[in-house]
Structure formats: C-alpha cells, structure tokens
Amino acid sequence: MEVNKIYCEDVFSFLDKLETASIDLAIIDPPYNLNRDQWDVFKTVDDFMTFTTKYLDKVIDLLKPTGSLYIFNTAFNSAMILNYLHSKGMHYKNWITWYKKDGFSACRKRFCNNQETILFFTKSDKVFTFNCDDIRMPYLSDARIKAAQSKGILKNGKRWFPNPNGKLCTDVWEFPSVRLTNKKNGKTIKQKHPTPKPEGMIERMILASSNSGDLVLDLFSGTGTTAYCSKKLGRNFIACDNNKDYCKLINERINSI
Ligand SMILES: C[S@@+](CC[C@H](N)C(=O)[O-])C[C@H]1O[C@@H](n2cnc3c(N)ncnc32)[C@H](O)[C@@H]1O
C-alpha cells in the first residue's frame, strides 16, 4: 500500500491490506463509547470491547518487533485495554494521564472528570525507540536551576547539573483541549470534528517513539492530527478514517505543509 496517504474506508478492510511487521509506531485515537457522535455508540461494553480487541489484534501483527503503540481512551476502558494488551504479550510501558486543566464537567455525585488516558506499550520489552532527550519538559523552579548551573546540587554524594533542555518527561501531560483553545471573542467555535487531539501531545509521542523516516500508523485519523504531525516531523504515515468529510479535511491539512 502507498504510504503518506489517507485511506477513506472502514478500519478493518484498511488494516487487512497492510503488510505484517511494517509499522514503527501506531497512534490510535479510537471511539471511546461515550456517544460523542454516531461513530462513538456501542450497544454494550462487551460490543465495544469486541470491536476494540478486533482492531488491536490486527495492529499487533502490523507492528515491527521494535514497534510501539499509543492508545487513547477513558480510564475505565483503558483498564480493560491494558489487560488485553498484556494478555497478548505486548509490553506495558506507561499509563499516561492527559490532564485537561481547562476541562469542564459538572458532576455532583462523584469527582468531576478532568483527564483522558493514553496507554503506551511496546512489542519488545528491551528493543524499541525512546528518544527521551527529544521530549524534555521545562523545570518548574527557575531559581533552583539557575543556582545549580554553576556548582551543581549535591545528590547522593554526586554533583547534579540541570539539563539545559529541561527535565525528563513524566507520565502526566498537561495540554488544553483543542475545543477550548480555538476561541473567537471569548466564545468556543463550533468545530468540524468533535474530538481533535492537540498537536503538541501527538508530536511528543512521535518524537519519543519514532525516528526520521519511520512509518507511523494513524488509525481513526479524524482531523488527521497524527498524519499531519508525522509529515511535519519528517516521518512517513499511513492513515485511515471512514468519514468522507473528515478525509477531505485531512487531505487539506496535510497538503498545507
Ligand atoms: C476520536 S476520533 C479521532 C480524532 C483524531 N485523533 C484527531 O486528532 O482529529 C475517532 C475517529 O474514528 C473514526 N471512525 C470511527 N469508526 C470507524 C471505523 N469503523 N473505521 C474507520 N474510522 C472510524 C471517526 O470517523 C472519527 O473521526
């Protein structure tokens, strides 16, 4: 199949056409069973998990032995997905919490939900790409870092000097949702897609878990954030969504680079 292309078709017919062990990195932003749109509705949790495990089985086959997988979902669904991936011999690396500081939900019978989950798994336990220096985060305390720059800080008998590019990336990621960043005169604008993901977040996954020229699978592409960021960062991509209007949007977005 041709790479750097968006395939407008059902996820299962698309996955069946891909070559086994050809993907370096899979970024999967699937339905969550939250009724966000008609594609996000399942009769039961079992139906949802049958759909989910069916595409996951195919993705596992398509990953190279050194490949990595990131999958978004709710915390509840992620617990079941984690269990399933583990049972299939995939290697658990992180439960990443996307903390949506600006999120709004009005729950009065339990704590308000302000997060989504991203599971990070690799096919091999030891041999996989992880470019920790490409995704460093700013240190919190400027003053402490400035003081440490010249003489370092004494830690366990050794002198520690701050890295000029920041600290190693943690598993709690703070990004505002796209819906709340796109405002006009203080009001949120109606979007062409209900659930686009922030570019900064997808870029972090691509930078960490792939190298220039690698092949990134953008499954359930939506507005094509993963395909777009892959192209921007010099990776190849292969993307799929079954909605013609979204596919048109993705092509426009990709061609804008
Ligand atoms: C959560 S959204 C992805 C959003 C995307 N990450 C972004 O940043 O724009 C899920 C997408 O899956 C697509 N989808 C749902 N069921 C599908 C299926 N069976 N085959 C292909 N695409 C499907 C929907 O059209 C929707 O755009």
PDBQT file of the ligand as one rigid body, heavy atoms in Angstrom, charges set to zero:
ROOT
HETATM    1  C1  LIG A 301     -11.580  10.126  18.344  1.00  0.00    +0.000 C 
HETATM    2  S1  LIG A 301     -11.755  10.465  16.654  1.00  0.00    +0.000 S 
HETATM    3  C2  LIG A 301     -10.075  10.756  16.138  1.00  0.00    +0.000 C 
HETATM    4  C3  LIG A 301      -9.610  12.180  16.282  1.00  0.00    +0.000 C 
HETATM    5  C4  LIG A 301      -8.201  12.423  15.808  1.00  0.00    +0.000 C 
HETATM    6  N1  LIG A 301      -7.213  11.853  16.669  1.00  0.00    +0.000 N 
HETATM    7  C5  LIG A 301      -7.891  13.903  15.659  1.00  0.00    +0.000 C 
HETATM    8  O1  LIG A 301      -6.943  14.414  16.269  1.00  0.00    +0.000 OA
HETATM    9  O2  LIG A 301      -8.609  14.551  14.912  1.00  0.00    +0.000 OA
HETATM   10  C6  LIG A 301     -12.184   8.895  16.007  1.00  0.00    +0.000 C 
HETATM   11  C7  LIG A 301     -12.406   8.803  14.514  1.00  0.00    +0.000 C 
HETATM   12  O3  LIG A 301     -12.660   7.428  14.191  1.00  0.00    +0.000 OA
HETATM   13  C8  LIG A 301     -13.440   7.375  13.009  1.00  0.00    +0.000 C 
HETATM   14  N2  LIG A 301     -14.040   6.024  12.967  1.00  0.00    +0.000 N 
HETATM   15  C9  LIG A 301     -14.961   5.507  13.821  1.00  0.00    +0.000 A 
HETATM   16  N3  LIG A 301     -15.260   4.240  13.496  1.00  0.00    +0.000 NA
HETATM   17  C10 LIG A 301     -14.504   3.924  12.399  1.00  0.00    +0.000 A 
HETATM   18  C11 LIG A 301     -14.356   2.746  11.599  1.00  0.00    +0.000 A 
HETATM   19  N4  LIG A 301     -15.060   1.636  11.849  1.00  0.00    +0.000 N 
HETATM   20  N5  LIG A 301     -13.471   2.776  10.576  1.00  0.00    +0.000 NA
HETATM   21  C12 LIG A 301     -12.749   3.895  10.313  1.00  0.00    +0.000 A 
HETATM   22  N6  LIG A 301     -12.853   5.048  11.032  1.00  0.00    +0.000 NA
HETATM   23  C13 LIG A 301     -13.721   5.071  12.070  1.00  0.00    +0.000 A 
HETATM   24  C14 LIG A 301     -14.429   8.521  13.168  1.00  0.00    +0.000 C 
HETATM   25  O4  LIG A 301     -14.892   8.975  11.916  1.00  0.00    +0.000 OA
HETATM   26  C15 LIG A 301     -13.590   9.568  13.952  1.00  0.00    +0.000 C 
HETATM   27  O5  LIG A 301     -13.135  10.580  13.082  1.00  0.00    +0.000 OA
ENDROOT
TORSDOF 0
